[in-house]
Amino acid sequence: MSDEKSAREPIVEDARIDALEERLKAAREREDKRSQPQGSGSTDANYRSGNRVLADLLGGLLGGTVIGWAIDQLFGTGPWGLLVGLFLGIVVAFRNVFRMASTQSDDSSDEQS
């Protein structure tokens, strides 16, 4: 029994284990480099632009509808206030979207020059 090696003795490291650890470290470094976001600035800008367009469209539609409905309730004009408010909300929403698109195209042409 005393001739058997103790379970607590350190195991001599094998060269294969060292090589495997080096390969794993190199693979992790390559994966970290590959998974880093590339060009995230333009992606974030596009995401923000899309959210702004969505907010403009929804805000125009909902705002015009609510204001038109309120006018109908105050003056008893039937569906006409709602329809006019909805139409004006759509016009304002699309005007904002077109204005935003034209300012972005101006900015991108300045960057390319």
C-alpha positions in Angstrom: 0.0 0.0 0.0 2.8 2.4 0.8 4.4 1.6 -2.6 1.4 3.0 -4.5 1.6 6.6 -5.6 -0.5 9.1 -3.6 -3.5 10.6 -5.4 -2.3 14.0 -4.3 1.0 13.9 -6.2 1.0 16.2 -9.2 0.9 14.6 -12.6 3.7 15.4 -14.9 2.4 17.5 -17.7 2.4 15.8 -21.1 3.6 17.7 -24.2 0.4 16.9 -26.0 -1.6 18.7 -23.3 0.6 21.8 -23.7 0.1 21.7 -27.4 -3.7 21.3 -27.0 -3.8 24.3 -24.6 -1.9 26.4 -27.1 -4.2 25.4 -29.9 -7.3 26.2 -27.8 -5.9 29.6 -26.8 -5.2 30.4 -30.5 -8.7 29.3 -31.5 -10.3 31.4 -28.7 -8.3 34.5 -29.9 -9.4 33.9 -33.5 -13.0 33.5 -32.4 -12.9 36.7 -30.3 -11.4 38.6 -33.2 -14.0 37.2 -35.6 -17.0 37.8 -33.4 -16.2 41.5 -32.7 -18.7 43.8 -34.4 -17.3 45.2 -37.6 -18.5 48.6 -38.7 -21.1 48.9 -35.9 -21.4 52.7 -36.3 -23.3 52.5 -39.6 -25.4 49.7 -38.4 -26.4 51.7 -35.3 -27.2 54.7 -37.4 -29.4 52.7 -39.7 -31.2 51.2 -36.8 -31.8 54.6 -35.3 -33.0 55.9 -38.7 -35.5 53.1 -39.0 -36.8 53.6 -35.5 -37.2 57.3 -36.2 -39.2 56.6 -39.4 -41.4 54.2 -37.5 -42.0 56.7 -34.7 -42.8 59.5 -37.2 -45.4 57.3 -39.1 -47.0 56.0 -35.9 -47.0 59.4 -34.2 -48.5 61.1 -37.2 -51.3 58.5 -37.6 -52.1 58.3 -33.9 -51.8 62.0 -33.3 -54.0 62.9 -36.2 -56.6 60.3 -35.2 -56.7 61.4 -31.6 -56.9 65.1 -32.5 -59.6 64.5 -35.1 -61.6 62.4 -32.7 -61.3 65.1 -30.0 -62.6 67.7 -32.5 -65.5 65.4 -33.3 -66.4 65.0 -29.7 -66.2 68.7 -28.9 -68.1 70.0 -31.9 -70.2 67.0 -32.9 -69.1 67.0 -36.5 -69.4 63.2 -37.0 -66.6 61.4 -38.7 -65.3 64.5 -40.6 -63.0 65.7 -37.9 -61.5 62.2 -37.5 -61.0 61.9 -41.2 -59.4 65.3 -41.6 -57.2 64.7 -38.6 -56.1 61.3 -39.9 -55.4 62.8 -43.3 -53.4 65.7 -41.8 -51.5 63.2 -39.6 -50.5 61.1 -42.6 -49.4 64.2 -44.5 -47.2 65.4 -41.6 -45.8 61.9 -41.0 -44.7 61.5 -44.6 -43.4 65.1 -44.8 -41.1 64.3 -41.8 -39.9 61.0 -43.3 -39.1 62.7 -46.6 -37.3 65.5 -44.8 -35.3 63.1 -42.8 -34.4 61.1 -45.9 -33.3 64.2 -47.8 -31.0 65.4 -45.0 -29.4 61.9 -44.7 -28.7 61.8 -48.4 -27.1 65.3 -48.2 -24.9 64.1 -45.3 -23.8 60.9 -47.1 -22.8 62.8 -50.3 -20.7 65.2 -48.2 -18.9 62.3 -46.6 -18.1 60.7 -50.0 -16.5 63.9 -51.3 
